[in-house]
Every structure is written in C-alpha cells, then in structure tokens.
Amino acid sequence: MQRLYVFLRRHPTMVDSFWAVFLLGFSWLSVAGDGFGGSDLWTAIQVCALCTAVALRRRAPEKMLLLATATGVFQLVANVPKNLADFAMLVIVYTVAANGARWASRFALAGGLAAPLLDYARWPHSYGSGGTIATALVFLAIPFALAWVLGDSVRTRRAYYAQLEERAAQLEKERDAQAKVAVAAERARIARELHDVVAHNVSVMVVQADGAAYVLDAAPEQCEKALETISGTGRQALAEMRRLLGVLRTGEPGEDSGGDRAPQPDVGRLDDLIEQVRGAGLPVDFTVQGTPRPLSSGVELTAYRIVQEALTNTRKHGGPDVSARVRLVYGSDALDLLVEDDGRGAQREVHEQGGADGLGHGMIGMRERVGMVGGRLDAGPRPGGGFRISAALPLKPVG
C-alpha cells in the first residue's frame, strides 16, 4: 500500500488523467441522457476541453486555467447547455489557488465569482425572480469561493512546511559549523595543555640528565640530586597528564574520580614552579606586588602557564649563564605579569612568525590563553639583549 501511495505521488498526471476519464464518462452519460441536440458537437468539444484541463491541471496550472476560461466563454457563445463537466471549473480554481502563480490565483477567484453572473446573463430563464435570483447567485458563487480558499490554504501550508524545512536545514548547517568550531577549539586546548605539560617538564628532565651525565664520576652527590629531580619532575608530569586526560574524558575540570590526579595549576603553585626551575640551574628572581586575592580559574591557569612557558623558553633559547626575573603585580582591575631574562633571546619565528618546525607553539598557546580571558600579551627582545614577556589579565569577581 505504501509503495502504491509513493508511486501515485510521483505520477500526479496519471492520477489526474484517471479522474478526467471518470468525469468524461459521467458527463457523456449525463448529456446522452438528456438527448443530443443540434449542439452535440459543441457539447463534445466543451466536455473534452474541460476534461483535458483536469488531466493536465498540475502539470501546467496556468495554461489549464486559460483553457478552462476559453472553454467557458465558448460554452456561453455556442449556447452549450450546462452539464457535469462544468465541475472541472471548481477543480481548476482550487488547483491554481494551490499551485499556480499569484496572478493566476487572483484571476481564478475573480472568474469563479463572476461565473454565476455570466450564467444568469446567458440563461436567465433558469432562474426565478426577485430575491430568488440573488440567493441563487450567492449559492452558485459559494463553491467557487470555497474551492479558492481551500487551495490557498494548501499553498500557505506548503509554504510554511517549506520554510520549516529550510530553517531545519539551516540549523543543521549551523550546528555542523558550530561542532567543527568546537572541535577545533578543543584540539587547540589539548595542544596547549600538552605542550605546556610536556615541554616544561621534559626540558627540566633533559637539563638534569645532561648535568647528571657530566658530573657522574666527579660529583656523585650532585648526580644523585639530579636524578631525584628527574624522578620528581617525571612524577609531576605524569600527574598533570592524568589530570589532563581526566578532563578530556569527563569534560569537567573539577572532577577527580580517580583520586590521583593533580589539581589544576594556579598562581599559588608558582613558588613550586620557580623552585623547580632554580633546581634545574636557572637563577630566577621572583617578586609579588600588591595584595594576593582569589582569581577566576581561567586567569589562575593562564598566569601559571605563561610563567611556565616563558621560563621554559629561557632555558631553551637563553644560552649559558642566563638568569630570569618574574614579577607578579595584583592591580585593581588586572593581574600584570612580567617575565624577562638577560640571555641571547629567541629566534624570530618563535615570537613573530607563529612557529616553524615545532618552534613557536608555546607563544601561540600563550596568545590563545590570554585572548580567552580577554587580556593582552606583549613578547619580544629586550633593549640591550634578552627576552621579555608581559601580560595583563583582567580580574573578574570570583563567585
């Protein structure tokens, strides 16, 4: 049954042709029952024309409206008696109102309302007199009006459904676009976290491993201390990796169902970071100005990662005998960060060109982090040598 319905939906002309043949047969029987007169040829032409209009009404609604109009005029001029085929006029009015152009719909409505008046003008003897005439004309006009209203309602409903489908398609496109943006943002976030966790801790481990190898025979105590630093740094890196993987799995930074994930780094852990960097052989002067107070988690993490990445870059690019200075200033509406060193600075692609062959991804991550909290970041060589990174992170009320 469903296949038959789908087939008929795909072949509307076949359905209309069936009803046209049906109307033709009954119209012909009706005319034959009344007896053929001298106008039987004209009647046959009129009946066939209207049945043709029914058969092709959905394929060419405007043309079939003109054909039906011309047939009606022909019926008036040739004095063809009214018959069952005239029902096709109502069908054409409905079809044009539902599927035709706007001008055709208005023309069909006007023609349908004028049809009773033309009928009365041509065959006045079939009507009564006085008020009976007016009542008959009104009742004859009502079917045409109802046919037009029904067709126009179908048009409106189809337009509404089409608009809903278009809106649904647009929403689906927007949803796909938002999903792609969300995926890209998540990938960038994962890249930042992985870079910050891996780059810093691995660089510390590499420095300590090189130092341990250098003093292995000459100073076993320093070698042992370096190995302890490597071990501690590795454990810290693993803890941060567990935290990151936990966030990726649950989507909630605050969840800690595993029980062994490290808390999210914040400004309070900068002292530990500075001590770790000092233990790796980089002298760091760390000062805090202003009154420390609770900050939003985004600002806390951004400040920590900036200092971490800046000191990592100092160890990688600063050269021998380099030292660094970190200053943290709590202002009234912003947290100011300054990290600078007296080394030989970084390569140009690291801080300007956005990275080449793996270089500069830390700077990209810093800029992205600062942008996410609405802050400002400046990075570049210092006058007289060295490198400087300054950031201003806007403070927002916590809670």
N, C-alpha and C positions, 0 to 999 in steps of 0.2 A: 504493500500500500504506500509505503514511504517512497519507494522508487517511482511509482506512478505519479505521485504528487510532485516529485522533483522533475520528472520528465515533462509534466504539464506546465510547470513553472518555467522551464527552459524553452517551451514552444507555445507561447501565448497565441500566435496567429492560428495554430491548429485548433485550439480551444474556441477562439472566436469564429473560425470557419464552421465548426460544428454547430454553434448556436445560430449562425447565419443561415445554414441549410435548414435547421429546425424552424426558424422564423419564416423562411421562404416557403416551406411546405405548408405550414399552417395558414400563412397569408394566401397562398394559392387556393387552398381548400375553402377559405372564407370567401374569396372573390368568386370561386366557382359555385359556391352555394347560393350566392346572390344572383347568379346568372350573368353570363358575359353579354355585354352590350357592344355598341359600336366603338367604345373606347377601350376594348380589351387589350389592344396593342400598347396603348399609352399606360394602362394599368400594369402590364407586364414589365414595361421599361421602368416604371416607378418602383415596383416591388423589387426588381433585380438590383436597381441602383442603391436602394436603402439597405438591402441585404449585403451588398458588396461593401458598403460603408461600415457595417457591423463586423464583417470578416477582417477588414484591414484597419480597424479603429485604433489599435495600439501600435501598429507599425508606422502609421502616418496620421496622427490625430487631426492636425490642422487641415490636411488635404481632404480627409473624410468629412470634416465639418463643412468645408466648401462644397463637397459633393452632396451632402445631405441638404444644404441650403439650396443649391441649384435644383435638386430633386423636388424640394418643397415648392419652389417657385414654378417649376414645370407642372406640378400637380395642380396648382391654382390656375395656371394659364390653360392647361389641357382639360380642366374640369374632371380630373380623375377622382372618383369617389374615395372617401376616407376608408381605410382598411387597416388590418392588423399590422401591416408593415410599417405604419406610421409610428409604432412603438420604438422603432430604431432611432427616432429623433431624441427620445429621452436618454437612450444609451449613449448617443453621440455627445449630448450635453454633459453627461456625467464623465465620459472619457476625457473630453477636452478640459473640463474643470480639474480633473485629477492629474492628467499627464501633458496637456498641451501648453502652448505659450500663453502668456498673460493676456495678450490681445485676443487670442482665440477664445480664452475662457470668458472674457467680458462680452465678446461678440455672441457666444453661445447663450449666455444669460439673457442678453437683450433679445436675441432671436426667439428664445423659448418663451419669454414673457409676451412677445409680440405675436406669437403663433395663434393664440385664441382670437385676437382681434382680426387677424388676416382670415382666419377660418370663418368668422362671423361675417366679414365683408364679402366673402365669396359665396357662402351658403347660408344666408340669413334665414331661409325658411326652416332650417333645422333647429332654430332657437325659438323660445317663446316670445313674450313681450314684457316690457316694463322691467320690474325688478328681477324677473326670472332670467333675463339676458345677462344682467350684471353678475348675478350669482353664478350662472353657468360659466361666464368668462373667468371669474375668480377661481372656480374649481378646476377649470382646464389649465390655468396658469400655475396652480399649486404643484402638480407633479414635475413640471419643468424646474421650478424653484427648488424643490426638494432634491431633484437629481443634481442640480448645480451645487447646492450646499453640501451634499454628501461627497461629491467629487472633490470640492475644495477642501473639505475636512481631511480626506485621504491625502491630498497634496501636502497639507500642513503637517500631518502626522509623519509622512515620509521625510519631509524636510527636517523635522525635529529629530527623527531617528538618525538621519544622515549627519546632523550636527553632533549628536551624541557619539556616533561612531568616529567622527573626525576628532572630537575632543578626546575620546579614549585613545585614539592613535597618537595624538599629540602628547597626551600624558604618558603614554608608554615610551615615546621617544625621549621625553624629558626625564623619565625615570631611568632609562638606559644611560642617558648622558650623565645624570647625577651619580649613577652607580659607577661609571667609568671614572668620574672625578674623585669619588670616594676611594676607589681602588688605587688611583694614582696618589692621592694624599696618604693613604695607608702605607703604600710602598715607600713613599718619601719618609714617612715617620719611622718605619722599620729600618730604612737605610741610615737615618740619622742616629737612631739608638745603637744599631750595630757598630757603626763607625766610632761613636763616642766610647762605647764599652771596649771594643776590640783594640782600636788604635792606641788609646791611652795605656791600658794595662799591658798590652803586648810590647809597646815601646819601652815601658819600665822593665819588663822582664828581659828584653833584649839587652838593654843597657847593663842591667845587673849581671846577666850571663856573660857579657863581654868582660866586665870587671872581674867576675869570679875567675874566668879563664886566665886573666892577666896576672892575678895575684895568687893563683892556685898553689904554687910552690913557695913563694916568698912570704906570704901572709895568710896562713890557713884560717886564722880567726876572721879576717875580712871576707875570705871566700865563703866561710860558713854563714856569715851575716848576709852576704849577697844571696846565697841560696835560700835562706829564710825569707828574705824579701821577695824573691821569685815565687816561693811557695805561697806566701801570703797574698801576693798580687794575683796569682793564678786562682786562688780560692775566691778572692773578691770578684774577679772576672766571671767565674762560674756562677757566683751568687747573683750578680747583675744579669747574667744571661738567663738564669732561671726566672728572675723577676720579669724580664722582657718576654720570655716565652709564655709565662703565666698570663701576662697582659694580653698577648696575642690570642691565647686560647679562650679566655673568658671575656675579653673586651672591657673588663673593669679593672683599672689600675689599683683600686683599693682592696681587691680580693686577694686572699693569701691562704687558700685552702691547703696548699702544700706544706705550709708551716716552715719551710726553709728558704723562702725567697727573701732577698734583701729588700729593705724599704726603698722607696724611690728617693734618689739623691736630692738633697736640698742645700740651702745656704749653710745650715748648721753643720754639714759634713765637709765644708771647705777646709776646716782645720786638719782633718784627717787626710784630705787630698794633698794639702800643702806639705804635710809631714812625709807623705809617701814620695812626693816629688823631690823633697830635700834628701830623703834617703837614697834616691836614685842618682844623687850627685849634682842636682841643680839648685844653687842657692836661690831662695825666694824670700823676699821681704813682703809680709802680709800685714795690712793695716785695715781697720774697720773704723769708719767715722759715722757719727750720728747714733741714734738710739735704735738698736735692732727691734723689730716687731714682726708679728706673723704676716706672711705674704701668701698670695694665692699659689696653688701648687704649680701652675704653669710658669709663673715668674721664678719660683724656687728652682725648678728643674732647669729652666733656661739659664739662670745665673750660674748654676753649678757646671752645666755643660760648656758654657763659654769659657770659664776659667780652666776647666779640664782640657779643652781643645787648644786654648791659647798656650798653655804650658807644654802640652804635647808638641805643638809646632815649634816652640822654643828649643826643646831638646833635639828635634829633628833637623831644624834649619839654622839654629843659632850659632853653631860652631863650638870650638873649645873655649873654656874659661868664660862662659856666658852666665849671666845672672838675670833674675827677673824680679819684677815688683808687681804686686797685686793690691789694688785699693778698692774697697767696697764702701760706698757712701749711701747712707739712708737719708734721702731728701724728703721734702714734704709731699711731693707727688710722684717721685720717681726714685728708682734704685739705680745708682750710677756705678758702672764697673770700669776699671782701668787695669789692663794687663799689658806691661811693656817689658822689653828686655834690651840689653846692650850688645847683642850679638850682631851677626852679619845680615840679619833679615831673612826674608823668604823670597823664593823665586816669584817673578811677576805673575805667572799663571796661577799661583796659589791664591792670591788675593784679588786678582783683577779678571782673569780670563775664565774663572769658574772651574778650573780643573783640567788637567791633561795627563793621560796615562796614570790615572789614580790620584793625581795631585789636586788639591783644592777642594775635595769633597767636604772636609771639615769646615771650611769657610762657607761653603754653600749651606751646610747644615746650620751653622750659626745664624746666617742671614734668615733662613727659613724660620728658625725658632724665634728670633727677635720679631720677625714680621707677624708671627702668630699671636704674640701678646701685645702687638701694637707699639713696639719700641723702635729704637734707632740704633744702628750699628755703623761704626767707622773703623776701618782697618787699613793699615799701610805702613810704609817705612817711617821711622823717626828721623827728624833732622839730626844729623851727626852720626847716624848709624843705629842699628837695632830695628825693632818692630813694635808697633803699638796697636792695641785693640781696645776701643772704648765703646760702651753700650749704655743706653738709657732705657730702662724698663719701667713703664708706668705702673704705679702702685694702685691697686684696687682694694676696697674694703673686703676683708675675709668674713665669710658667713653672711 
